[in-house]
Amino acid sequence: MNESVNGKTVPEHLRNGHFTHVAGILDQEPPWILRKLIPILSKQVRIDDEVIGRLRELQAAGPVVYAMKYRNIYDLHFLRMRFAELGLPVPSFVFDTSAAATGSFRKFFKVWGATLSGVIQQHRFPRPSEDVLKEILENRGSAAVTFLVDEKTTRDRYVYPDSDPIRILLDVQGRLSASIAIVPLIILYDRSRRNVVPSFWETLLGDPDNPGFVRRIATAFRTWTVPELLIGEPVHLVAEFEEFGSSPEWDELPVRVRQKLVDSINSRIRVNRGPEKLSRTEMKERVLQDARVQRSVREIASKEGETEEKTKKLAESYVDEIAANQQLQIHHFLYYVLRALFAKVFDGVDSQASDFAKLKKANAESSLIYVSCHKSHFDYLLVGYFSFINQMAIPHMAAGKNLSFWPIGPILRRGGAFFIRRTFRGLGLYTYVFTAYLKVLVREKININFYIEGARSRTGKLTPPRMGMLAFLLQTIEEGAVPDLIFVPTYIGYDRVPEEKSYLKELAGKEKEKESFWQFLQARTVLKKRFGKVYVRFRDPVSFVEFCSLAGHQVQPGSSFLKENRKLLQDFAYYLMYGIVRAGVVSHIDLTAAGLICRGAEQVTREELVEAVQCFWDVCNHEGFELSQTAKDPEFAVRNALDSFVARGFLETGEGASNENTIFKVSQSRVPNLDFYRNGIVNCVWDSSLLAMILLGRGPEALENLSVISEEFELLKDLLSKELIVNPLQKTSNSLAEKIRFFREQNWIYSQGESLILRKAPLECLAGVLRDLVEIYYVALVASEDAREVSQKELMKKMAFLMEEARNTENPRLKPALAAVPVNNALTRYSELGILEYRTSRKYLTGVADHQQLTSVKNLLSSLL
């Protein structure tokens, strides 16, 4: 901040000295001492671009009045200096303040001279006329200031209502054509929640929201959180004037407007601090006093022949096991730890300030439920860290009970994690306690973060949603605890997933290692590697009630809508996951991995690789997916990824890797790695991939009958429903017509005379994205035809043999990465369709349920390969 601000703190029209005798007119520069101190003590104060843009919009629309929550002369002069520097309306008139506030001796004596003269001649204290105020407000470079919570003037407003600044502004509004916008604002210096009983340090240093000199110095040297200028929703006086101008409630209007402004700025403060915190004891008491928990305690005690006292102790132990114990002190500690950790292992974290601006706006009105994808244990840390540094309340995070071991468990619990068991089966009381805990969180408007996949994805793409947590949250609407919930689809992606190696071992059949203290110590090897960039994105908040309206469902809080319509829950889960897909970022790693293995060839020239990446890039760009800076064009994406792939042994190449004729040989042992990252774009291009497979299988003549294509597309989409994320509100017919039009624009389908021709190269690349998956589903059926009473592991051995047998020795193709997850998904889906008898919980195939349907599906899949 410039020290002098070039004299701009006093607008041009106030520099002629005509108002030197009028108290409240800021026609003098800020006091010399403040001009020196403010750039030092307040250099950290953050003003978001969103706030600046909003104030400029209001400035362009009409007069602006700043309603500061507290009377603070230091902050007033800070706003004068900073707003002058930013070209915003500068505070030029202050209601209910003395000449001493300007710090000018000349003005002080002039005002007191005018005051004395007014008392002697007119027997009253002079006040600025409405004409003076009107002149200031009509000048777009200046603004007025009032204080909302002001002990000094509260009694005057009560005894002398006509002296209320808001009443005066309402009177002035009647003489102006443009609407006066009153903007509530505060500089939030401390994100700690206010104590009911002030602490020792608060008593010593002063109110953190209205700091004195000592606290202000301490704030200037604090680095874990920075002061921020917050603004609430402005009140436009023309709207208030029109609503109440002729009604009996006119006299109450200033009080209503003031309360609306206070509520607005308090809501904005809650976004940064979170709601008023319940102590752990209060939280426990509310959960245990829940009517359903109490009823369950009585029923279980009666059923099992136990005393109610013992059952109540069990319920209490469940609360202790589940509940978070969020503490701001641990957030400050973790801020430093995570900042160093992320700098050590990542090349940067890519996030967007605009995302947090829209989240803050939504959070001012309601709590937020972050619905995240889950690729790594780092996910827990990233959402909380970025909430903290972007001045938002850190959400309570759902974590598996497997992470509650020492020392990670206690740290996560104090950071805001609450712990959930993997299964609730046979735990009736636990279920009621957990539901009651969630009910308390949403009632208290506490932000929550949970992972809709239920566990970390081992395949590189989104796995089918686990409905449990979502159902528990929506149950709070059913029970009338809240009228609606706001969900935020959240994407977290990595250039390189830190747990990639362990995931691939698990997919190959190795048992997952249980999280423990020793495993935590072994994880320090992560600190020796770099994992590229991390991408954090938030989709626009989604209202459950609004979704129901779009989907054609009428939902009333307090009604049992989930029991009556289970499909509603599933559709909403997929709608949220579709939001995660749309929020995602496509990186150079994803595109290049897909380009290398989409044709299934062991050797790929650089020219072929760039052409394949160009194909995927075109589809993603057309669909509106965000491409990372490292994938701004196909050639650039390939160049950025190749060095990493060669260094990690994914490829073998000779010299001159930039030559278009350079041949890359894909290592068969590294196909699972490439498949893992190729899966990152599956849900971005799956519909184009399915269409390409159908066209290549049926030929261009299939385009003469779109209903046949549509029917086959629907069958495949339904068959692969455990692999794909589909928007439940989108109609297939509309999607297909749009895709075919796009294929024509790209010249992948073109006319030659009266015939339609398919360009096979790009269509084969697109089809290759799902070809390996379709082959796994096909081979699973072939292997199951004569199988009886076999485990999934035994069946996978047979599938591997069949795949190996089918390879062409003259023109060898890469073998698909045969992983446990897609095989289990295939067998489970065939069981749901009534084709196989497969026990998902035991991963055991009993036999074939419907031979005719099996043959039909097998022939369909065979035609695509």
Secondary structure as GFF3:
##gff-version 3
##sequence-region A 1 865
A	DSSP	three_ten_helix	5	7	.	.	.	ID=ss1
A	DSSP	three_ten_helix	12	14	.	.	.	ID=ss2
A	DSSP	alpha_helix	32	41	.	.	.	ID=ss3
A	DSSP	alpha_helix	49	61	.	.	.	ID=ss4
A	DSSP	beta_strand	64	70	.	.	.	ID=ss5
A	DSSP	alpha_helix	73	86	.	.	.	ID=ss6
A	DSSP	beta_strand	90	94	.	.	.	ID=ss7
A	DSSP	three_ten_helix	99	102	.	.	.	ID=ss8
A	DSSP	alpha_helix	105	122	.	.	.	ID=ss9
A	DSSP	alpha_helix	130	138	.	.	.	ID=ss10
A	DSSP	beta_strand	142	149	.	.	.	ID=ss11
A	DSSP	alpha_helix	151	159	.	.	.	ID=ss12
A	DSSP	three_ten_helix	161	163	.	.	.	ID=ss13
A	DSSP	alpha_helix	165	173	.	.	.	ID=ss14
A	DSSP	beta_strand	181	188	.	.	.	ID=ss15
A	DSSP	alpha_helix	200	205	.	.	.	ID=ss16
A	DSSP	alpha_helix	213	220	.	.	.	ID=ss17
A	DSSP	beta_strand	228	231	.	.	.	ID=ss18
A	DSSP	beta_strand	235	236	.	.	.	ID=ss19
A	DSSP	alpha_helix	237	244	.	.	.	ID=ss20
A	DSSP	three_ten_helix	248	252	.	.	.	ID=ss21
A	DSSP	alpha_helix	253	273	.	.	.	ID=ss22
A	DSSP	alpha_helix	280	288	.	.	.	ID=ss23
A	DSSP	alpha_helix	291	304	.	.	.	ID=ss24
A	DSSP	alpha_helix	308	322	.	.	.	ID=ss25
A	DSSP	alpha_helix	328	345	.	.	.	ID=ss26
A	DSSP	beta_strand	348	350	.	.	.	ID=ss27
A	DSSP	alpha_helix	353	363	.	.	.	ID=ss28
A	DSSP	beta_strand	368	372	.	.	.	ID=ss29
A	DSSP	alpha_helix	378	389	.	.	.	ID=ss30
A	DSSP	beta_strand	396	400	.	.	.	ID=ss31
A	DSSP	three_ten_helix	401	403	.	.	.	ID=ss32
A	DSSP	alpha_helix	408	415	.	.	.	ID=ss33
A	DSSP	beta_strand	417	420	.	.	.	ID=ss34
A	DSSP	alpha_helix	428	443	.	.	.	ID=ss35
A	DSSP	beta_strand	448	451	.	.	.	ID=ss36
A	DSSP	alpha_helix	468	478	.	.	.	ID=ss37
A	DSSP	beta_strand	486	494	.	.	.	ID=ss38
A	DSSP	alpha_helix	500	507	.	.	.	ID=ss39
A	DSSP	alpha_helix	517	522	.	.	.	ID=ss40
A	DSSP	three_ten_helix	523	528	.	.	.	ID=ss41
A	DSSP	beta_strand	533	538	.	.	.	ID=ss42
A	DSSP	beta_strand	542	543	.	.	.	ID=ss43
A	DSSP	alpha_helix	544	550	.	.	.	ID=ss44
A	DSSP	alpha_helix	561	564	.	.	.	ID=ss45
A	DSSP	alpha_helix	566	583	.	.	.	ID=ss46
A	DSSP	beta_strand	585	586	.	.	.	ID=ss47
A	DSSP	alpha_helix	588	597	.	.	.	ID=ss48
A	DSSP	beta_strand	603	605	.	.	.	ID=ss49
A	DSSP	alpha_helix	606	623	.	.	.	ID=ss50
A	DSSP	beta_strand	626	627	.	.	.	ID=ss51
A	DSSP	three_ten_helix	629	631	.	.	.	ID=ss52
A	DSSP	alpha_helix	634	647	.	.	.	ID=ss53
A	DSSP	beta_strand	651	653	.	.	.	ID=ss54
A	DSSP	beta_strand	663	666	.	.	.	ID=ss55
A	DSSP	three_ten_helix	668	670	.	.	.	ID=ss56
A	DSSP	alpha_helix	671	678	.	.	.	ID=ss57
A	DSSP	three_ten_helix	679	681	.	.	.	ID=ss58
A	DSSP	alpha_helix	682	698	.	.	.	ID=ss59
A	DSSP	three_ten_helix	700	704	.	.	.	ID=ss60
A	DSSP	alpha_helix	706	719	.	.	.	ID=ss61
A	DSSP	alpha_helix	732	745	.	.	.	ID=ss62
A	DSSP	beta_strand	749	752	.	.	.	ID=ss63
A	DSSP	beta_strand	755	758	.	.	.	ID=ss64
A	DSSP	alpha_helix	760	784	.	.	.	ID=ss65
A	DSSP	beta_strand	790	791	.	.	.	ID=ss66
A	DSSP	alpha_helix	792	806	.	.	.	ID=ss67
A	DSSP	alpha_helix	820	832	.	.	.	ID=ss68
A	DSSP	beta_strand	836	839	.	.	.	ID=ss69
A	DSSP	beta_strand	844	848	.	.	.	ID=ss70
A	DSSP	alpha_helix	851	864	.	.	.	ID=ss71
###
